[in-house]
Amino acid sequence: MINFSILNKLDLKPLLFQSLGRLSSQGLGFILGVIIVNVLGLEIMGQYAKYTALINISFGVFATGIFTNYLRSNDYNLLGETIYSTSIVMIIFLLIFGPIYVLFFDDSFLNITLILISVYFMKLSEVIVITNRFLNIDKNAVLPRVIPYVIIIILCLLIKPNNIYKLLLIISIGWFSVVYFFFKIKKIIVLKNHSFKKIISSSVLLSITVFSTQVYANFDQLMIMELLDAEKLGIYKIGLSFSVLAMPLVGVFSFIYISKIKEYLKGETIDLLRKKFYNQIKINFVASFLFFLFCLFFIENIIVFVYNISDPSASNVVIILSLGIVFNVVSVVYSYSLLAINKDKTVLVITLIGGLFNVILNCIAIPRFGIIGAAVTSLLTQMLILFIYSYIFSFRLRFFEVLQNQ
């Protein structure tokens, strides 16, 4: 059974505000997806999914590596270095990799620039949220996530963009609002000498790990776009948008656990740390499994009601991917526990195996089974990764025995 006494000892205010922030942003992101499909059409939804996947699998890899390095540091003094490093990486991608994308994908440099700017400010909004978590000001975790989506939704409804360029322009304008929140914490933004080299060197393994994760999170979307069409990708994106709705609520417990894990390692007994770890796994499992059951019984009717789409493949994708989330959220607890004791290489190897497995299976499944094949591949990848994590954690590293002997 879940040890809810641990939850009772937690300060509920951080959980409340972090939950509100994550649920609000996820909900608004979902509403934006509904607007894109119903107002702009499935094809533009598919094009937007392609651009998002393209940036997430490139710039997003390094930005998330820097972001994760900052999160596990539990030190807001690294805020200036984190902002600076993320900005430098964004400029490098814009000036060097942007033209390469245009050359190889025969795409618009302006569109690439707009989606890159949007993802850049999206990542910085999470940096703001982390900083407020370190400062125990969790009430500020809501607006940096919500305001950009509100602006984007209002502009989409007023302007009704009829092509992908106008949509990307509106999205970049919305996320630019994040700048305001940096002015509110400008007093603690301090930049040290040689910060870029230091941050990149300490986050390089994390970035490679994120790359492997992003491969199996986005490679299927790029393949669907190339092998099928934008409309099929739009349907698949609908499935993705539903399947990740459980992530904010589950993720907020993981977020608190991750931000405090180094304190647990320093100040708690091994037995108590073990209880916190397994209780975290049980919470993540129960929440995500309940969401899977909800999707299994109700998602088909919900998709018809929300999107006015009766394609059964959309609901099947949701069900399959929501089951994959059960394995995913449990893996998160293992991965961040290993990162907390600097087992970056171990996490890297596991995610590389998962990424390679995902790419090979997608190349086989998508041409034969379409978007259902992509969803099943994602599920099998998550199952494989969790199996490897649990085996290495418990039998190879013997995590708690290692800590006890330190």
N, C-alpha and C positions, 0 to 999 in steps of 0.2 A: 504493500500500500504506500501511497505518497505520504511523506512526512510533512503535513501541513503546518506543524509547529515551527518549521523553518520559515515559512511564509509569514507567520504571525510575528516573528522577530524582526522581519524586514520593515524598514520605513516605507509605508505604503504611498507616501507622496511621490517619490521618484517613479514608482511603478505606475501610479495614476497618470502623471504627466507624460511619461515616456509612452505609455499605452495610448493615451489620447493623441499624442503627436504622430505615432506610427499608424494608428487606425485612421486618423483624419487624412493623412497624406495618401495612404493606400486607397481609402475610399474615394477621395477626390481624383486620384489617378485612374481609378476604375470608371468614374463618371466621365472623365475626359475621353477614355476609350469608347464609351457608349456614344458620346457626342460625335466622335470621329467617324464611327461606323454608320450611325443613323443620319448624320448631316452631310458628311463628306464621302462616305462610301467605303466598302471593303478594300478597294484597290489602294486608296490613299493610306488606309490603316496598314496594309501590307508594306507599302513603301516606307512609312514611318518606322515600322518594325525592322525593316532592313537597315536603315540608317542607325537606329539605336543599337542593333546587334553589331554593326560594323565598328562603331566607336567604343562600345563596351569591350570588345575583344582586342582593342588596340590601346588607345589612350586610357580607357577605363581600367585597364590592367594595372598600369603604373600608379594611377591616381588612387585606386583601392589599396594597393600595396602600401603607399604612403599613409593613407587613412588608417589602415589596420595597425601599422607601426605606431601611429599616434595613439590609437585606442588602447593598445596593450601597454603603452608606456605609463599611463595614469599620471601624466605630467603636463599640465597646461603651459609650462615654460617652453615646450616644443611647438607651440601654436604658430609663432612667426616662421619658424623653419618649415613647418608643414605647408603653410599657405604659399611661401616662396617656392618651395620645391614643386608643388602641384602646378603653380603658374609657369615655371620654367618648362616643365614637361609638356604642358598644353601648347606653349609657343613652339617648341621643337616639333610637335606633331603637326601643328598648323603649317609651318614653313617647309618642313621636309617631307612628312608623310602625306599631307594633303594633296600635293601635286601627284604623288605616286598613286593614290587612290583614283584620281581623275584619269590618269594614264591607263591603269589596268582595268578599272571598272567602267570606263567611259562615262563618268558621272560629272555632276556639277560641283565645282570647287566651292561655290557659294553655299550650296546645301550642306556640304561637308563642314564648312566653317560654322554654320549656324548650329548644327547638331553638336559639334565639338564644344562650342561656347555653352550650350545648354547643359551638357553633361558636366562640364567644368564647374559651373555654378551649383549644379545639383550635388556634386561631391563636396563642395565647400559648405553647403548647407549642413551636411552631416558632420563636418568638422566643427561647426558652430554648436551643434547639438552635443557632441562629445565634450567640448570645452565646458559647456554649462553643466554637464554631468560631473566633470571633474571638480567644478566649483560648487557642486550641490545646489545649483539653481535650475532644477529640472522643469520649473514652470515655463522656462524659456525654450523648451524642447518642441513646442507646438507651432508657433508662428513661422519660424524659418522653413518649416516643411509645408505649411498650409498656404501662406500668402502667394507663393509662385503659382500654385495650381488654381487658386481663386482667380488670379489675374488672367491666366491662360484660358480658363473656361469662359469667363466673361467676354474676352476678346473673340474667342471662337464663335460664341453665340451671336455677338454683334456683327462681326465681319463676315462670318461663314466662308472661310478661305476655300477656294475651289481648286487648289493645287498644292503639292507638297512643299513648295518653296514658301508660300504664304503661311502654311501651318508651322513650319520650322522657324520662321521669323517670329511668329506670335509666341512660340514656346521659349525661344531665346530671350525675348523681352520679359516674359514672366519670370524666368529664373534669374535675370539680372537684378531683380529686387532683393536678392540675398545680400547685395553690397550694403544695404542699410543696416543689417544686423551686425556686420563687422565694425561699423562705426560705433555701435553700442559697447563693444568689447575692445576697442582700439588701445586702451591703456595697458592691456596685458600682452599686446602683440609686440614682441621683441625679436629682432633678427640678429643672430650671432654670426661670427666670421666663419666662412667655409661651410655654411649650413647645408648647401645643396649636396655636396659630396658626402657629407656625413649621413644625411637622411636617405639618400639613394643607396648607399652602401649597406645601411642597416635594414633597408626594406626590399633589397633586390630579390632575396629568396621568397619573400612574401609576394612580390609582384609576379614571379614565375609561377608560384602556386596559384595566384589569382588567375593567371593566364590559362592554366589548365582548367580551372573552374569555369571561366568564361567560355572556354571552348565548348564544353558540354552544355552550357547555358544558352549559347548563341549560334553555334555552328549549324544546328538543325534549321534555324530560321534562314540563314544564308543559303543553305542547300535547297530549302523549300522554294525560296525566291528564284534560284537559278534553274532547278529541275522542274518545278511546277509553275506557279505564277503568283502575282501579288494578291489575288483574291483568295487563293488557298492559304497564303501566309496570313492574310487578314483573319481568316477563320481560326487558324492555329493560334494567332495572337489573342483572340477572344478566349480560347481555352486557357492560355497562359495567364491572362488577367484574372480569371476566376480562380485558378488553382493556387495563386499566391496570396489570396485574400486572408488565408490563415496565418501567413508569415508575420504580420505586425504584432499580433497578440502573443504568439509563441516567441517571436524575436525579442520582445521587450524583456522577458524573463532572462533570456540568454544575454541580452545587452547588459543588464545589471550584473549578472554572474561574471561576464567577461571583464567588465570594468573594475570589478572588485577581486578578481581571482588572485592577483599578485599579493593583495592584502591577506587573502585566505592562506596562501602559501607561507607567508611570513608569520602570521599570528595565530593560526589555528592548529589544533592537534590533527594528526593524520586521520584518526577515526572520524572526527567531525568533518574534515574536508571530504572524506569518502562519502559521508551521508549527504553533504551538499551536492556533490557531483551526481550521485545516483538519483537524488530527488529531482535535480534539474532535468535529467534524462526522462524521468517518469512524467514530469509536468509537460515537457515538450511532446512526448509520445501521446499522452491522453488528449491534449488539445488538438493536435494535428489529426489523430485518428477520428475524433468526433467530427472534424470538418470533412474528412473523407466520406464518412457515413452520410453526412448531410448532402454532399455532392452526388453520391450514389443514388439517393432516392428522389432528389428534388431538382437537380441541375438542368435537366432537359426542359422542364416547364419554365424555369427561370430564364433560360437563354431565349426561348421563344417570346416570353413577355418583355424582356429588356431590349433585345436586339431585333425582334421580329424575324428571326432566322430559324428555320426548321431543319437545317442540315444536321443529321444525327452525329456526324463526325465531330462537330463542335463539342457536344456533351460528352462523347466518348473520350475526347482529348482531355477534358477537365477531370473526369473520373480517374483516368490513368495517371495524370500529372499530380493530382491531389494525393494519390497513394504514394507517389514518389516523394512528396513533401514529408511524409511520415518518416522515411528513412533519412531524408536530408536534415531535418531539424535535430535528430538524434546525433548525426555525424558532426554537427556544429559544436556540440558540447565536447566531443572527443578532440576535435581539431584545435579549439581554442585552449583547452587544457594542455595540450602538447606544446602549443606556441608559448604558453606562459612559462614553460621550463626550457624555452629556446630549442625545441625540437623542430625547427623550421624545415630542415632537410627531410625529416620523416614525413611531415605533412606534404612537402613538395613531391616526394616520390609517390605518395598515395594519390594525389590529385593528377599527377602526370599519367599514372596508370589509368585512372578514370577517364581523363581526357582522350587518351589514345584509344581506349576501348570504345568510347562514345563516337569518335570520328569514324572508326572502322565499321561499327554497327550501323551508323547512320547512312554510310555509303551503300550498305547492303539493303537496309530497310526502307529508306525513303523512295528509291526508284520503284520498289515492288509494292509497298503498302501505303505510300503517301504520308499524310500528316499523322495517321495512326501509328505508322512505323516509327516516326520521330518521337512520339509520346512514349511508346513502349521502350525505345532505346534509352530515353531519359530515365524511366523507371528502373530499368536493369542497371544503368550506370550508378544510380543512387544506392541500389541494393549492394552492388559490388564494393563501392567505396565504404559503406558502413561495415560490411563484413571485414574488410582489410583493417579499418580503424580499430574495431573491437578486438581483432586477433592481435595486432601489434601492441595495442594499449595494455591488454590484460596478460598476454602470454610471452611476448617478445621483450617489451620494455618493463613490464610489471610496475606500472606507474606508481602506485602507492608504496610499494616496497622500496623503490628507488628513493622516494621522498623521505621515507622513514630512516633510511641509512645515511642520509645527508647530514 
